[in-house]
Amino acid sequence: MKYKVAYYIESTDFGGAEHMLLNLLRGLDRDVWEPVLVYRPHPGVIPLINRVKGIEISALPTPSANGPGSVNGGVALIRMLRMLRPRVFHAHLISNLWCSSGIICAYFAGIKTIIATQHSFQEPWARRIRKLYALKFYQKLVSMLVDKYIAVSESQATGLRKAVISESKVEVIHNGINVEDFSPKSTGNLFKSVLTDNAGKPVVLTVARMDRLKGHRYLLEAAASIPEAVFVLAGDGPERTNLENLAAELGISDRVIFLGQRDDVLELLSDSDLFVLPSLLEGLSLSVLEAMASSKPVITTDIPGMDEIIVDGRSGILVPPEDPEALAGKIKQVLSDASVSNRIAAGGRQRVIERFSAEKMVSETSQLYLELIENRPENAK
């Protein structure tokens, strides 16, 4: 017997959460599951849609008047879900209340099993106390409609358990990647056209959306004291102009390369010497997992989520957040000591294989679906 699963997103970007969803869709056993992707069209989500193969894709209306929180948008989604008749509705939440209207619509569409993956959870904040309490109350109301929340890390689960109506609704399933996709494929000349005056220098790579919480500015401040290396930043976002201006102010524009959004991350990793992500907040970073799977030494910040991926000194190196001096010191150490670099690179790949594979993530998610379905046999469709 096959079960249909509707995956629901309200994405405006192709980031870590969307990569994780793609890995999940690719890994599902099609003899058991019939996935369908339900989404609201947005230019930022086109890369995900283009990569999804072999499954049904359903787009909701695009006009702003029919947005996810509108009456028209809600009615359209309810109608679509009633037509699709999925056994499971699985929403992917980029932040606290993301997709909450979709969860409500799934409930009124009569779907019996509702799951939400929380990719990033932050304590709600508002200038006014009344609004803060309203947000918390709304979170608890929405959580009443959800059978199970999937937190992508233990740290995310801790905050989420306090926010929802019942702690038992929260289960941890770590993000996972297809490790076999990240075997070395070095071209040896990927950066030649942009290195010119810096040929021969080690390459420090960062792959991340250019958002304040990714901590790029601290990497640039660290780079100012490391003239022996070139820093390559892949990704785009609202902070890019500010970061380009900061690089100019620090006098390092000749050693900092802004690549913009890239689709060749594997090749970028293969031709780099070190991966650094100085984030201030993460759920469970896929870019760090990908770097580790590529056998690259990784330096990242000692924050919740990262400390679940990295065993400091064994599978990577952790530094305090917002500390460019400490970050610079560790970058210099890894670039100058091959034994350290090789040790943490090998340890990182092994840790991903053991703890963060896509196969493990898909297996645990599928098992959760079955457990929830079997607990409600009288409602099977």
QUIRADA-V154499 format. One record per backbone hydrogen bond with DSSP energy under -0.5 kcal/mol. NH is the residue of the N-H (numbers start at 1). CO is the residue of the C=O. E is the energy in kcal/mol with one decimal. If there is no record, write none. Layout:
NH/CO/E  NH/CO/E
This chain:
3/32/-2.8  5/34/-1.8  6/88/-2.9  7/5/-0.6  7/36/-3.1  8/6/-0.5  8/90/-2.4  9/38/-1.8  15/13/-0.7  19/15/-2.2  20/16/-2.5  21/17/-2.2  22/18/-2.2  23/19/-2.3  24/20/-2.1  25/21/-2.7  26/22/-2.3  27/23/-1.5  28/24/-1.1  30/28/-0.8  32/29/-1.6  33/29/-2.8  34/3/-2.9  35/33/-0.5  36/5/-2.3  37/56/-2.6  38/7/-3.4  38/36/-0.6  39/37/-0.5  39/58/-2.1  40/9/-0.7  41/39/-0.6  41/60/-0.6  45/42/-1.8  46/43/-1.1  48/45/-0.7  49/45/-1.9  50/46/-2.7  51/47/-0.9  51/48/-0.8  52/48/-1.2  53/51/-0.5  56/35/-1.0  58/37/-3.3  60/39/-2.6  66/63/-1.8  67/64/-1.7  70/67/-1.6  74/70/-2.3  75/71/-2.6  76/72/-2.4  77/73/-2.0  78/74/-2.5  79/75/-2.5  80/76/-2.1  81/77/-2.7  82/78/-2.4  83/79/-1.7  84/80/-2.6  85/81/-2.7  87/4/-2.1  88/4/-1.7  89/113/-2.7  90/6/-3.3  90/88/-0.5  91/89/-0.6  91/115/-2.8  92/8/-1.9  93/91/-0.6  93/117/-3.0  94/92/-0.6  98/95/-1.2  100/97/-1.8  103/99/-2.1  104/100/-2.1  105/101/-2.3  106/102/-2.3  107/103/-1.9  108/104/-2.1  109/105/-1.6  110/107/-1.3  111/106/-2.1  113/87/-0.6  114/112/-0.5  115/89/-3.2  116/148/-1.9  117/91/-2.8  118/116/-0.6  118/150/-3.1  119/93/-2.6  119/117/-0.9  120/93/-0.7  132/128/-2.2  133/129/-2.6  134/130/-2.1  135/131/-2.5  136/132/-2.2  137/133/-2.5  138/134/-2.6  139/135/-2.3  140/136/-1.9  141/137/-2.2  142/138/-2.7  143/139/-2.2  144/140/-1.0  144/141/-0.8  145/142/-1.7  146/143/-0.8  147/114/-2.3  148/114/-1.3  149/169/-3.7  150/116/-2.7  151/149/-0.6  151/171/-2.7  152/118/-1.3  157/153/-2.0  158/154/-2.0  159/155/-1.4  160/156/-2.2  161/157/-2.7  162/158/-0.9  163/159/-0.9  163/160/-0.7  164/160/-1.7  169/166/-1.7  170/167/-1.8  171/149/-2.7  173/151/-2.2  173/171/-0.5  175/152/-0.7  177/356/-2.0  179/177/-1.3  181/178/-1.8  182/179/-1.9  183/180/-0.7  192/189/-1.0  194/191/-1.4  195/191/-1.7  196/192/-1.2  198/195/-4.1  199/196/-1.3  201/198/-2.0  202/228/-0.7  204/202/-0.5  204/230/-2.9  205/203/-0.6  205/274/-3.2  206/232/-2.2  208/206/-0.5  208/234/-2.2  210/236/-1.9  211/209/-2.1  214/211/-2.0  215/212/-1.6  218/215/-1.0  219/215/-1.0  220/216/-2.3  221/217/-2.1  222/218/-1.7  223/219/-2.7  224/220/-1.3  225/222/-1.7  226/223/-2.0  229/226/-1.6  230/202/-2.4  231/255/-3.4  232/204/-2.9  232/230/-0.5  233/231/-0.5  233/257/-3.1  234/206/-3.1  234/232/-0.6  235/260/-2.2  239/210/-2.8  240/237/-1.6  243/239/-2.5  244/240/-2.6  245/241/-2.3  246/242/-2.1  247/243/-2.5  248/244/-1.7  249/245/-2.3  250/246/-2.3  251/248/-0.9  252/247/-2.5  253/247/-0.6  255/252/-2.0  256/252/-0.6  256/253/-0.5  257/231/-2.9  257/255/-0.5  258/256/-0.6  259/233/-2.7  259/257/-0.8  260/233/-0.7  260/235/-0.5  268/264/-2.2  269/265/-2.8  270/266/-2.4  271/267/-1.8  272/269/-1.4  273/203/-2.6  274/203/-1.5  275/297/-2.5  276/205/-2.5  277/299/-2.1  280/213/-3.4  281/213/-1.1  289/285/-1.5  290/286/-2.7  291/287/-2.0  292/288/-2.4  293/289/-2.6  294/290/-1.4  295/292/-1.8  296/291/-2.0  299/275/-2.3  300/317/-2.5  301/277/-1.0  302/319/-2.8  303/301/-1.8  306/303/-0.8  306/304/-0.6  307/303/-1.8  308/305/-0.9  309/305/-0.9  309/306/-0.6  310/306/-2.8  312/310/-0.8  313/316/-2.9  314/311/-2.7  315/311/-2.4  316/311/-0.7  317/298/-2.2  319/300/-2.0  323/320/-0.7  327/323/-2.2  328/324/-2.5  329/325/-2.0  330/326/-1.9  331/327/-2.3  332/328/-2.4  333/329/-1.9  334/330/-2.5  335/331/-2.4  336/332/-1.6  337/333/-1.3  338/336/-0.6  341/337/-2.2  342/338/-2.9  343/339/-2.0  344/340/-2.3  345/341/-1.8  346/342/-2.3  347/343/-2.3  348/344/-2.0  349/345/-1.9  350/346/-2.0  351/347/-1.9  352/348/-1.9  353/349/-2.2  354/350/-2.0  355/351/-2.6  356/351/-0.5  356/352/-2.0  358/177/-2.6  361/357/-1.9  362/358/-3.0  363/359/-2.3  364/360/-2.3  365/361/-2.2  366/362/-2.7  367/363/-2.2  368/364/-1.7  369/365/-2.2  370/366/-2.3  371/367/-2.3  372/368/-2.3  373/369/-2.6  374/370/-2.9  375/371/-1.3  376/373/-1.5  377/374/-0.8  379/376/-1.8  380/377/-1.4
